[in-house]
């Protein structure tokens, strides 16, 4: 058997990065930056007030109380028409440019709020409540690195520096195909003996959607060579990658692996992992093909360990694997020492430490238990059992959306 790290390395080296193009900020969420982004000017672009209050000279407010002459006011989006001199103040709003001659803002709460004169009630150190030009970003700063997955925070930064059309990698078009004579559409009301509903296309479509990828759905194809070849060729006409499920195990009736091998350069691997030991990877006319097992839990694990990293690599991401934390397993478990085992678990954080328990049955067809979980507890090769309280690596694939107040 092939170790997981070795197999994944071969997959990642077998995919190419997509082309790049500039997109509007409204279309950039979830895209991957294709170049370092450099600020062409400072942010903020000018010294401005961090508070509603009075712009003054720091030397005038070292001691308190003191009374100053108010010579004007300035709002955000406007510039003061007067220069602040000794013994003078200009009423100022948050975000307004700091008037010439001033270097300090006294917040209105520390004054009597006067209109013609203002009494400063407390001493204020020079430079207080002033946002300096370039205090957030200096001209020439690299604000975002190539390979950054753009989220709302990054879009805000891009807007702030005026980078309205970032250069990003194209998203790959991914065709998906379920195979097998026994597989029926999810809407099938009654199943005949031996039939099952297709969970894999819904599962894979959702996983692709999490990456911002719209799948090209090729449907379900039975174990018929001509139909399989036709569907695969159809998908390859417009897809940058293809994912199949079913038909890659050692069974004599698993026709898909033979068809894939005839159409391109494919390798069928037995990976030292559980679930998802059978896995196929290769190319047809330079398009990468991911052949996943038929059991839905195996599909999920194989997607997370092979397909997701590869699709991210195609979009220029370097850190393609989900982060892991060291947690504690709260129950005794057995494992297969010849495989890297991905237990589906539910996490619970106690005093900052991640505790895990199995979320249900661990057979590769038990998708409901996977749905009840939010992480993998990863048991490495060579380990046959763990005791409650033992440390374990935890790979979280679904963080909670909230917490109780």
C-alpha positions in Angstrom: 0.0 0.0 0.0 1.0 3.6 -0.6 1.3 5.9 2.3 -1.1 8.9 2.3 1.6 11.6 2.3 3.3 10.0 -0.7 0.0 9.6 -2.6 -1.0 13.2 -1.9 2.3 14.5 -3.0 1.9 12.7 -6.3 -1.6 14.2 -6.7 -0.4 17.7 -6.0 2.5 17.4 -8.4 0.0 16.3 -11.1 -2.1 19.4 -11.3 -1.3 22.8 -12.9 -2.3 26.2 -11.7 -5.2 28.0 -13.5 -4.9 31.1 -15.6 -5.3 34.5 -13.9 -7.5 37.5 -14.5 -8.7 40.7 -12.9 -12.1 40.8 -11.4 -14.3 43.4 -9.6 -14.3 43.4 -5.8 -18.0 42.2 -6.0 -16.8 39.0 -7.7 -13.6 38.5 -5.7 -14.9 36.9 -2.5 -13.5 33.3 -2.2 -11.0 33.9 -5.0 -7.2 33.4 -4.7 -4.8 36.3 -5.2 -2.4 35.8 -8.0 0.1 38.5 -7.1 1.3 40.4 -4.0 -0.8 43.5 -3.5 1.2 46.7 -2.8 -0.3 49.9 -1.4 0.3 52.8 -3.8 -0.3 55.4 -1.0 -0.7 55.6 2.8 -3.7 54.6 4.7 -5.1 56.8 6.2 -4.0 59.2 3.4 -3.9 62.2 5.9 -3.7 62.8 9.6 -7.2 62.8 11.0 -9.2 62.8 14.2 -10.0 59.6 16.1 -12.7 61.3 18.2 -15.4 64.0 18.1 -13.8 66.9 20.0 -11.5 69.8 19.5 -8.3 70.1 17.5 -5.7 72.0 19.5 -2.0 72.5 20.0 -0.5 70.0 22.5 1.4 72.8 24.3 -1.9 74.5 25.1 -3.5 71.5 27.0 -0.6 70.2 29.1 -2.3 71.7 32.1 -6.0 72.0 33.0 -8.4 73.6 33.3 -7.6 75.9 30.4 -9.9 77.9 28.1 -9.3 78.3 24.3 -10.9 80.3 21.6 -13.0 78.2 19.1 -12.2 79.6 15.6 -14.2 77.1 13.5 -15.3 73.5 12.9 -14.5 70.8 10.4 -16.4 67.7 9.5 -15.3 64.4 7.8 -14.9 65.0 4.1 -14.0 68.7 4.6 -10.8 70.7 5.3 -10.5 73.4 7.9 -10.3 76.9 6.4 -8.2 78.2 9.3 -4.9 77.4 11.0 -4.9 76.6 14.7 -2.7 79.1 16.6 -1.7 79.5 20.2 -4.7 79.5 22.5 -7.1 78.4 19.7 -9.1 75.3 18.9 -11.3 74.0 16.0 -14.2 71.8 16.7 -13.6 68.5 14.8 -15.6 65.4 14.0 -14.2 61.8 13.8 -12.4 61.2 10.5 -12.0 64.9 9.6 -8.5 66.0 8.5 -6.4 67.5 11.3 -6.3 71.3 10.8 -2.9 72.9 10.1 -1.2 74.0 13.3 -2.9 71.4 15.5 -1.3 68.1 16.7 -3.8 66.9 19.3 -7.5 66.2 19.7 -9.3 66.6 23.0 -12.4 64.5 23.1 -15.6 66.4 23.7 -16.3 64.5 26.9 -13.2 66.2 28.4 -14.5 69.7 27.7 -17.4 71.9 28.5 -18.6 71.6 24.9 -18.4 75.3 24.3 -19.1 76.9 20.9 -17.2 80.2 21.0 -14.8 79.3 23.7 -14.0 75.8 25.1 -12.7 74.9 28.5 -10.5 71.8 28.6 -11.2 70.0 31.9 -8.3 67.6 32.0 -4.7 67.6 30.9 -4.1 66.0 27.5 -0.8 64.7 26.2 0.3 65.9 22.8 -0.7 63.7 19.9 -3.7 62.1 21.7 -6.7 60.9 19.5 -4.9 61.5 16.2 -4.7 58.9 13.5 -1.5 59.5 11.6 -1.2 59.2 7.9 0.2 55.7 7.1 -0.7 54.5 10.6 -2.5 51.5 9.1 -0.7 51.0 5.8 2.4 52.8 4.6 3.0 53.6 0.9 4.8 50.6 -0.6 3.6 48.1 2.0 2.7 44.6 0.8 -0.8 44.4 2.3 -1.9 41.0 0.9 0.3 38.2 -0.3 -0.1 36.1 -3.4 -2.1 32.9 -2.6 -4.4 34.7 -0.1 -7.9 33.4 -0.1 -10.0 36.6 -0.3 -12.6 37.0 2.4 -14.6 40.0 3.5 -11.8 41.5 5.5 -9.4 41.3 2.6 -11.9 42.9 0.3 -12.2 45.8 2.7 -8.4 46.3 2.6 -8.4 46.2 -1.2 -11.1 48.8 -1.3 -9.2 51.0 1.2 -6.1 51.1 -0.9 -8.0 51.6 -4.2 -7.2 48.2 -5.6 -10.6 47.7 -7.2 -9.8 44.9 -9.6 -7.5 42.4 -8.0 -5.7 39.8 -10.1 -6.9 36.3 -9.1 -6.7 32.7 -10.3 -9.5 31.4 -12.4 -11.8 28.9 -10.6 -11.6 25.4 -12.1 -14.6 23.9 -13.8 -15.1 20.5 -12.2 -17.2 17.7 -13.7 -18.7 15.1 -11.3 -20.1 11.7 -12.2 -21.6 8.9 -10.1 -21.4 5.4 -11.5 -23.0 2.0 -10.8 -26.0 0.0 -11.9 -27.4 0.1 -8.3 -27.3 3.9 -8.0 -30.6 5.9 -8.3 -31.4 9.6 -8.1 -32.1 11.0 -4.6 -35.8 11.7 -5.6 -36.5 8.0 -6.3 -39.6 7.3 -4.0 -39.1 3.6 -3.7 -36.0 1.5 -4.2 -36.0 -1.9 -5.8 -34.0 -4.6 -4.1 -30.2 -3.9 -4.4 -30.7 -0.2 -5.3 -29.4 2.8 -3.4 -29.9 6.5 -3.7 -27.0 8.6 -4.9 -25.6 10.6 -2.0 -22.2 11.2 -3.6 -23.1 13.9 -6.2 -25.0 15.9 -3.5 -22.0 15.5 -1.2 -19.4 16.4 -3.8 -21.4 19.3 -5.1 -21.6 20.7 -1.6 -17.9 20.3 -1.0 -17.1 22.0 -4.3 -19.5 24.8 -3.3 -17.6 25.4 -0.1 -14.6 26.2 -2.4 -16.8 28.5 -4.6 -16.8 26.0 -7.5 -19.9 25.3 -9.5 -19.9 21.7 -10.5 -20.7 20.4 -13.9 -23.1 17.5 -13.1 -22.8 14.6 -15.5 -25.4 12.6 -13.6 -25.5 8.9 -12.9 -24.1 6.3 -15.4 -24.5 2.6 -15.0 -21.9 0.0 -15.6 -21.9 0.3 -19.4 -18.7 1.0 -21.3 -20.2 3.1 -24.1 -22.3 5.2 -21.7 -19.3 5.8 -19.4 -17.0 6.8 -22.3 -19.7 9.2 -23.7 -20.2 10.9 -20.3 -16.5 11.2 -19.6 -15.9 12.7 -23.1 -18.8 15.1 -22.6 -17.4 16.3 -19.3 -13.9 16.7 -20.6 -15.0 19.2 -23.3 -15.4 22.0 -20.8 -14.0 20.8 -17.4 -10.6 21.6 -15.9 -10.9 18.5 -13.6 -13.2 15.5 -13.2 -14.4 13.7 -10.1 -15.9 10.2 -10.4 -17.4 8.1 -7.6 -17.6 4.3 -7.5 -16.0 1.7 -9.7 -12.4 2.0 -8.6 -12.1 -0.9 -6.1 -10.8 -4.4 -6.9 -14.3 -5.8 -7.8 -14.5 -7.6 -11.1 -17.6 -5.6 -12.1 -16.1 -2.2 -11.4 -15.9 -1.1 -15.0 -15.0 2.5 -14.6 -11.4 1.9 -13.7 -10.9 0.0 -17.0 -12.6 2.8 -19.0 -10.5 5.5 -17.4 -7.3 3.5 -18.0 -8.3 3.0 -21.7 -9.0 6.8 -22.2 -5.9 8.2 -20.4 -3.0 7.6 -18.1 -4.5 6.5 -14.8 -3.1 4.8 -11.6 -5.3 2.8 -9.2 -3.8 3.1 -5.8 -4.3 1.2 -2.5 -3.6 4.0 0.0 -2.7 3.1 3.6 -5.7 5.0 5.0 -9.1 4.2 6.4 -11.6 4.9 5.0 -10.9 5.6 1.2 -8.2 3.0 0.6 -9.0 2.6 -3.1 -8.3 5.8 -5.0 -7.5 6.5 -8.7 -5.7 9.5 -10.1 -4.4 10.4 -13.5 -5.1 12.4 -16.6 -7.1 12.2 -19.8 -5.9 14.7 -22.4 -4.0 16.6 -19.6 -7.2 17.0 -17.5 -6.7 15.6 -13.9 -9.2 12.8 -13.0 -10.0 11.9 -9.4 -11.5 8.5 -9.0 -13.1 8.2 -5.6 -14.6 5.1 -4.0 -18.3 4.5 -4.0 -19.1 4.6 -0.2 -20.0 8.1 0.7 -17.8 8.4 3.8 -14.9 7.3 1.7 -15.8 9.9 -0.8 -15.8 12.6 1.9 -12.4 11.5 3.4 -10.8 11.1 -0.1 -12.1 14.6 -1.1 -10.7 16.2 2.0 -7.3 14.5 1.7 -6.8 14.6 -2.0 -9.3 16.6 -4.1 -9.7 19.7 -1.9 -5.9 20.2 -1.6 -5.5 19.7 -5.4 -8.2 22.1 -6.3 -6.7 24.7 -4.0 -3.3 24.1 -5.5 -4.8 24.7 -9.0 -5.8 28.1 -7.7 -2.4 29.1 -6.4 -2.8 28.2 -2.7 0.4 26.9 -1.0 -1.0 25.9 2.4 -3.6 23.5 1.1 -4.2 21.2 4.1 -6.6 22.0 6.9 -4.8 22.9 10.2 -4.7 20.3 13.0 -4.7 20.7 16.8 -3.6 18.3 19.5 -6.7 17.2 21.4 -7.7 14.5 23.8 -9.8 11.4 23.0 -12.5 10.8 25.7 -13.0 7.1 25.0 -11.1 3.9 24.2 -10.8 3.2 20.5 -9.2 0.5 18.3 -7.5 1.2 15.1 -5.8 -0.5 12.1 -2.0 -0.2 12.6 -1.4 -0.7 8.9 -3.4 2.4 8.0 -3.8 6.1 8.9 -7.3 6.1 10.3 -9.7 9.1 10.1 -12.2 8.7 12.9 -15.3 10.9 12.5 -15.7 12.7 15.8 -17.5 15.5 17.6 -15.4 18.1 19.3 -16.0 19.7 22.7 -13.7 22.4 24.0 -13.0 22.4 27.7 -10.7 25.0 29.2 -9.1 25.6 25.8 -8.4 21.9 25.1 -10.2 20.0 22.3 -11.9 16.8 23.5 -13.3 14.4 21.0 -15.7 11.4 20.9 -16.7 9.3 17.9 -19.8 10.8 16.3 -21.4 7.4 15.5 -20.6 4.3 13.6 -17.3 4.3 11.7 -18.1 2.1 8.7 -17.5 3.7 5.3 -21.3 3.7 4.5 -22.4 5.5 7.7 -22.8 9.0 6.4 -25.2 10.1 9.1 -22.4 9.6 11.7 -20.1 11.8 9.6 -22.8 14.5 9.3 -23.0 14.4 13.1 -19.3 15.0 13.4 -17.2 18.1 12.9 -13.7 16.8 12.7 -11.4 13.9 12.0 -9.4 12.3 14.9 -6.3 11.1 13.0 -4.8 7.9 14.3 -1.3 7.4 12.7 0.2 4.3 11.2 1.4 1.8 13.7 -1.2 2.5 16.4 -3.7 -0.3 17.1 -5.5 1.3 20.0 -5.9 4.5 22.1 -7.1 4.9 25.7 -9.4 7.6 27.0 -7.3 10.6 27.9 -4.6 9.9 25.2 -3.5 12.8 23.0 -4.6 12.7 19.4 -4.3 15.0 16.3 -7.6 16.6 15.4 -8.4 18.0 11.9 -11.5 20.1 12.2 -13.5 20.4 9.0 -16.6 22.2 10.3 -16.2 25.0 12.9 -19.4 25.9 14.9 -21.3 28.9 13.7 -22.0 30.3 17.1 -21.7 30.0 20.9 -24.1 30.3 23.8 -24.0 33.7 25.5 
